[in-house]
Amino acid sequence: MKGHALVLIRLLLVPVVAALAVLTAGVPGAQAATDVSTIGRALRESPVYVDPAATDILSKADADALADKIKDADKPVFVAVLPADQPTANLFNQLRTSTGITGLYGVRLGDRFDARADSVVLSRQGVGNLVGTVQGAGDPKAQLNDFVDDALRSVRGSAPSSWGSDGGSGVSTGALITAGAVVVAGGAGVYAVSRRSRRRREEEQRAALERLRVVVDEDITAFGEELDRLDFHPAEPGADDAMRADYERALDAYDQAKRFMADARRPEDVRGVTEALEDGRFSLAQLAARREGRPLPERRPPCFFDPRHGPSVADASWTPPGGAAREVPVCAADQARLADGLDPAVREVDTDQGRRPYWDAGPAYGPWAGGYFGGGILPGLLLGTMLGGMMSGPAYGASYGSGYGDFGGFDGGDVSGGNFDPGDFGGGFGGGDFGGGGGGGDFGGGF
């Protein structure tokens, strides 16, 4: 029995010692200002940190309530409340590096407030808008709650799995000792919550992939039919090595597209499928030109209106309903339709609202379009469309990746360490008309 009691005491002391290390690192008088690494450690354990020297700005009860709100929403939003004399040089950059978690970071420093975020979580413009709404508010509690309320409606991603203990809100030693015991007893509960969050996200990704699978299978089938109609035989009279190479690349692309789709587990995996199909169709266009004795075609993106039309032959002006005019790549048939004042042959897909153009069908089509058109030209093509707005604005879910056709990288809440764009966290604290993400700054020095 005595041995079992010693084991239990050790289990209880491990989280207590760790929590006390966080507490004592920030005790006033121990150093001129709390080290950023201490703040980072605390934020890895809880979304809200209140420096011991800033408890007059936000009380423990208010900090706990704010932290609970963020945790309940399952979003990667971090809030730090620091004294007015906290050094600001490189503050956000150092904080993001120390925490190592992709997310949105808001800092109340004395009576001033600013924020930064990884662009995968919230755009620079989105951060600026959030900060502009609350900057200048005198009541810290109201300001931080308003910021968090707005942020939770905007940010992408899920809360980090490390949250669940009470390591970051400037709590008392007695509370930390009690919390240590609770952490040990409730560890299984925290693990279950984390698993539920990840399961929900995986289920959403699976549902999006299944809807997308119908469209991609249509693309693969259409390409296979093109190969059948080609009626090319490598040994036919007039066939040369270049023709055979084109044909081989087209066959390889077809097989690769089928294999990638069979292995797809998330919507962003579809990008590889449509990249393969785009490459295969260009190989067929080259083969056709060689067989007919025409000049080889220029490598161009596929027809914007329906990539199954094959490589585009020109750019044409097109204005979507309610949108602005833009130049889009078009096939010869759609070029003729537009020139005659007719509607192009648009690729429509099934949605809950009926058949709609793919650019008005939902966020899962971002990876699909990204594989066909790549990241460079897609923003201009999708300007003013539903898909373009989702991909560029704060509503675009982390499940579909970030950017226009670039779906790699980390999602909100992921542990990315120092692998982030320092430009997302640059600019002086409080700089710019809106405060968030502005250049310059009231305190000088880039973040």
JOVENLIN-V302561 format. One line per field, one symbol per residue. ss: DSSP state (H for helix, E for strand, C for the rest). phi: phi as a letter, one per 20 degrees, with the letter a starting at -180 (. if undefined). burial: + if it has 9 or more other ideal C-beta (glycine too) atoms within 8 Angstrom, else -. A space follows every 50 residues. Layout:
# JOVENLIN-V302561
ss: ???
phi: ???
burial: ???
This chain:
# JOVENLIN-V302561
ss: CHHHHHHHHHHHHHHHHHHHHHHHHCCCCCCCCCCHHHHHHHHHHCCEEE CHHHCCCCCHHHHHHHHHHHHHHCCCEEEEEECCCCCCCCHHHHHHHHHC ECCEEEEEECCEEEEEECCCCCCHHHHHHHHHHHCCCCCHHHHHHHHHHH HHCCCCCCCCCCCCCCCCCCCCHHHHHHHHHHHHHHHHHHHHHHHHHHHH HHHHHHHHHHHHHHHHHHHHHHHHHHHHHHCCCCCCCCCCHHHHHHHHHH HHHHHHHHHHHHHCCCHHHHHHHHHHHHHHHHHHHHHHHHHHCCCCCCCC CECCCCHHHCECCEEEEEECCCCCEEEEEECHHHHHHHHCCCCCCCCEEE ECCEEEEHHHCCCCHHHHHHHHHHHHHHHHHHCCCHHHHHHHCCCCCHHH CCCCCCCCCCCCCCECCCCCCHHHHCCCCCCCCCCCCCCCCCCCCCC
phi: .ffffffffffffgfffffffffffdfgnfbfbfffffffffffdbfccd fgecffebffffffffffffffflceddccdcffefgdflfffffffffm cfadcdcedmddbbbbbfffebfgfffgfffffdfnfeegffffffffgf ffedfdncfffffqedecdmeffffffffffffffdgfffffffffffff fffffffffffffgffffffffffffffffldcgefgnfcfffffgffff ffffffffffffefccgfffgffffffffffffffffffffemefffffc fffffagffngfdadcfbcfgmdefbecfcffffgffffemeffeefdcf cfdofcggfddpffeffgffffdmefdfgffegneffffffedfeffffd ncmenddendegnfedleebefffdenffmfnfdnfmfempfdmmfe
burial: -----------+++++-+++-++-++-------+++-+++++++++++++ +++++-++-+-+++-++-+++-+-+++++++++--+-+--++++++++++ ++++++++++-+++++++++++++-++++++++++-+--+--++++++++ ++-+++++++--+++++++++---+++-+++-++-+---+--++--++-- +--++--++-++++++++++-+++-++--+-+------+---++-++-++ ++++-+++-++--+--+++++++++++++++++++++++++-----+--+ +++++-+++++++--+-+----+--+-++++--++-++-----++-+-+- +----+++++++++++++++++++--+++-++++++++++++++-+-+++ ++-++++--+++++-+---+---+++++++++-+++++--+-+-+-+
